[in-house]
Amino acid sequence: MSYAPHQNLIGLLCTLRGQGGSDALLKEVVTWHDFALDLFFGRIRKCQRPFICHAVGATDATAHFVTIEKDILAASMFHSAYRIGQFPKNNKRAALRKVIGDRAEMLVHTYSDVSPKDLSAIIQMSSDNEQLLAGAWLAHEYEEHLLSPVAGHRGRVFGETDIRKYAKVSRKLGFNALADAWMDVIPATSDTAWIGEILGNRGSRRLRTQTRGRILARRLVDSIQKAVSK
């Protein structure tokens, strides 16, 4: 039976605890999640899943299959921060660095343009001494395919050939459990083409009205806090 990554904070914490995560790590993950809720608020993927669920799911898959190293987990949760994140201030890197630390932010910044769908780039990532991060990107794609057969905003449906390629690379990089999990999902891919046909050109989107309201409310709170602190 394929492992289904958790989509919510409690499930992620349970996975981390099961993998031996410390209380300190779990508390940090809660802090990241709070930040991610605002950062990705209102973002909906093509499969109509809120982006925060994908961010949590990718992190859960990384913890289950690859590592619970803090910086790798943070890079997994915020892998799309610089592409779609709604940062409250101009200095995005400083804002994210404050939450997840210097090295994790560096990983996000350096590799945020590396698509998990580009296997050659993932292999190069491993050659750059970032094998765990390469594993996290492979785990990300596993989570996306398993829980959203229409992968990402491109709406590309995975087939058996794609899955075998990811399984092969996962095994090559030493992530055998992930490779086995990839192979386990092949039977479920035989009848997914209809999903893209039903969704049509429906793309990823943002719930604009709610997002603007949330941002305005946050700015108001920031203004009040600054006024009080003077």
C-alpha positions as CSV (number, residue, x, y, z in Angstrom):
1,M,0.0,0.0,0.0
2,S,1.4,3.4,-1.0
3,Y,2.2,5.9,1.7
4,A,-0.2,8.8,1.5
5,P,1.5,12.0,2.9
6,H,-0.5,14.0,5.4
7,Q,-2.1,17.2,4.3
8,N,-2.4,19.0,7.7
9,L,-0.2,20.1,10.5
10,I,-1.2,17.5,13.0
11,G,-0.5,14.7,10.5
12,L,2.9,16.2,9.7
13,L,3.7,16.4,13.4
14,C,2.8,12.8,13.9
15,T,5.0,11.8,11.0
16,L,7.9,13.8,12.5
17,R,7.4,12.3,15.9
18,G,7.3,8.8,14.4
19,Q,10.6,9.5,12.7
20,G,12.2,10.6,15.9
21,G,11.7,14.3,15.6
22,S,12.5,16.3,18.8
23,D,10.0,18.6,20.6
24,A,12.2,21.5,19.4
25,L,11.9,20.5,15.8
26,L,8.1,20.0,16.1
27,K,7.7,23.5,17.6
28,E,9.7,25.0,14.8
29,V,7.5,23.3,12.2
30,V,4.5,24.8,13.9
31,T,6.1,28.2,13.5
32,W,6.8,27.6,9.8
33,H,3.2,26.4,9.3
34,D,1.8,29.6,10.9
35,F,4.0,31.7,8.5
36,A,3.1,29.5,5.5
37,L,-0.7,29.9,6.2
38,D,-0.3,33.6,5.5
39,L,2.3,33.3,2.8
40,F,0.1,30.9,0.7
41,F,-3.3,32.2,1.8
42,G,-5.9,31.9,-0.9
43,R,-3.6,30.0,-3.3
44,I,-5.4,27.2,-5.1
45,R,-3.7,24.7,-7.3
46,K,-5.0,23.4,-10.7
47,C,-6.2,20.3,-9.0
48,Q,-8.3,22.7,-6.8
49,R,-6.3,21.8,-3.7
50,P,-5.2,24.7,-1.4
51,F,-1.5,25.2,-1.8
52,I,-0.9,25.0,1.9
53,C,-2.0,21.3,1.8
54,H,0.6,20.7,-0.9
55,A,3.3,22.5,1.1
56,V,2.5,20.3,4.2
57,G,2.2,17.2,2.1
58,A,5.6,17.6,0.4
59,T,7.2,18.2,3.8
60,D,5.5,15.1,5.2
61,A,6.7,13.0,2.3
62,T,10.2,14.3,2.8
63,A,10.1,13.4,6.4
64,H,8.8,9.9,5.7
65,F,11.1,9.0,2.8
66,V,14.2,11.2,3.0
67,T,15.2,13.0,6.2
68,I,14.0,15.0,9.1
69,E,16.9,17.4,8.9
70,K,15.5,20.8,9.7
71,D,16.9,22.8,6.8
72,I,15.7,20.2,4.2
73,L,12.2,20.1,5.8
74,A,12.0,23.9,5.7
75,A,13.2,24.0,2.1
76,S,10.5,21.5,1.2
77,M,7.7,23.5,2.9
78,F,8.7,26.8,1.3
79,H,9.9,25.5,-2.1
80,S,7.5,27.8,-3.9
81,A,7.8,30.8,-1.5
82,Y,9.6,33.0,-4.0
83,R,7.3,32.1,-6.9
84,I,3.9,32.5,-5.3
85,G,4.4,33.6,-1.7
86,Q,2.6,36.8,-0.6
87,F,5.3,38.5,1.5
88,P,4.1,41.4,3.6
89,K,7.3,43.5,3.0
90,N,9.7,44.1,0.2
91,N,12.6,42.1,1.5
92,K,11.4,38.6,0.8
93,R,14.7,36.9,1.6
94,A,15.1,38.6,5.0
95,A,11.5,37.8,5.9
96,L,11.9,34.1,5.1
97,R,15.4,33.9,6.6
98,K,14.0,35.2,9.9
99,V,11.5,32.3,10.0
100,I,13.6,29.3,8.8
101,G,17.2,30.4,9.2
102,D,20.1,31.2,6.9
103,R,20.9,27.8,5.3
104,A,17.3,26.8,4.7
105,E,16.6,30.1,3.0
106,M,19.7,29.8,0.9
107,L,18.5,26.4,-0.3
108,V,15.1,27.8,-1.2
109,H,16.6,30.7,-3.0
110,T,19.2,28.6,-4.9
111,Y,17.0,25.8,-5.9
112,S,13.5,27.4,-6.2
113,D,13.8,27.5,-10.0
114,V,14.6,23.8,-10.1
115,S,11.4,22.0,-11.2
116,P,10.8,18.7,-9.6
117,K,9.7,17.6,-13.1
118,D,13.3,18.1,-14.4
119,L,15.0,14.9,-13.5
120,S,18.4,16.0,-14.9
121,A,18.3,19.1,-12.7
122,I,17.5,16.9,-9.7
123,I,20.5,14.6,-10.5
124,Q,22.7,17.7,-10.8
125,M,21.4,18.9,-7.4
126,S,22.7,15.7,-6.0
127,S,26.0,16.2,-7.6
128,D,26.2,19.6,-5.9
129,N,26.3,17.8,-2.6
130,E,22.7,18.4,-2.0
131,Q,21.6,14.7,-2.1
132,L,19.0,15.1,0.7
133,L,17.5,18.1,-1.1
134,A,17.3,16.2,-4.3
135,G,15.5,13.5,-2.3
136,A,13.1,16.1,-1.0
137,W,12.3,17.3,-4.6
138,L,11.6,13.7,-5.6
139,A,9.4,13.2,-2.5
140,H,7.6,16.5,-3.5
141,E,6.8,15.0,-6.9
142,Y,5.6,11.8,-5.4
143,E,3.2,13.7,-3.1
144,E,1.9,15.7,-5.9
145,H,1.2,12.8,-8.2
146,L,-0.3,10.6,-5.5
147,L,-2.7,13.2,-4.2
148,S,-3.2,15.3,-7.4
149,P,-3.0,13.1,-10.5
150,V,-3.0,16.3,-12.5
151,A,0.4,17.5,-11.6
152,G,0.8,21.1,-10.6
153,H,-0.2,24.2,-12.5
154,R,0.8,22.7,-15.9
155,G,-2.0,20.1,-15.7
156,R,0.2,17.3,-17.0
157,V,-1.0,13.8,-16.2
158,F,1.6,11.4,-15.1
159,G,1.8,8.1,-16.9
160,E,3.6,4.8,-16.1
161,T,6.7,5.9,-18.1
162,D,7.1,9.0,-15.9
163,I,6.7,7.1,-12.7
164,R,9.3,4.5,-13.7
165,K,11.8,7.3,-14.4
166,Y,11.2,8.8,-11.0
167,A,11.5,5.4,-9.3
168,K,14.8,4.8,-11.2
169,V,16.3,8.2,-10.1
170,S,15.1,7.7,-6.5
171,R,16.8,4.4,-6.3
172,K,20.0,5.7,-8.0
173,L,20.2,8.4,-5.3
174,G,19.7,5.9,-2.5
175,F,16.1,6.5,-1.6
176,N,14.9,2.9,-2.0
177,A,11.7,3.2,0.0
178,L,10.7,6.2,-2.2
179,A,11.5,4.2,-5.3
180,D,9.3,1.3,-4.1
181,A,6.5,3.7,-3.3
182,W,6.7,5.2,-6.8
183,M,6.4,1.7,-8.3
184,D,3.4,0.9,-6.0
185,V,1.3,3.7,-7.6
186,I,1.6,2.5,-11.2
187,P,-1.7,0.5,-11.1
188,A,-3.5,3.7,-10.2
189,T,-2.3,5.6,-13.2
190,S,-4.0,3.5,-15.9
191,D,-7.2,5.7,-16.0
192,T,-6.3,9.3,-15.1
193,A,-6.4,11.0,-18.5
194,W,-10.0,11.9,-18.0
195,I,-9.1,14.1,-15.0
196,G,-7.4,16.7,-17.3
197,E,-10.2,16.5,-19.7
198,I,-12.8,17.3,-17.1
199,L,-10.8,20.2,-15.5
200,G,-10.0,21.6,-19.0
201,N,-8.0,24.8,-18.8
202,R,-8.8,25.5,-15.2
203,G,-5.5,26.7,-13.8
204,S,-4.0,27.6,-10.4
205,R,-5.6,30.7,-8.9
206,R,-5.7,33.0,-6.0
207,L,-8.8,33.9,-4.0
208,R,-8.2,37.5,-4.7
209,T,-10.9,39.2,-2.5
210,Q,-10.1,37.1,0.6
211,T,-6.3,37.5,0.0
212,R,-6.5,41.3,-0.3
213,G,-8.6,41.5,2.9
214,R,-6.2,39.3,4.8
215,I,-3.2,41.5,3.6
216,L,-5.0,44.7,4.5
217,A,-5.9,43.4,7.9
218,R,-2.3,42.4,8.5
219,R,-1.1,45.8,7.5
220,L,-3.5,47.5,9.8
221,V,-2.3,45.3,12.7
222,D,1.3,46.2,11.8
223,S,0.5,49.9,11.8
224,I,-1.2,49.7,15.2
225,Q,1.7,47.8,16.7
226,K,4.2,50.3,15.3
227,A,2.2,53.2,16.7
228,V,1.9,51.6,20.1
229,S,5.7,50.9,20.2
230,K,6.6,54.5,19.6
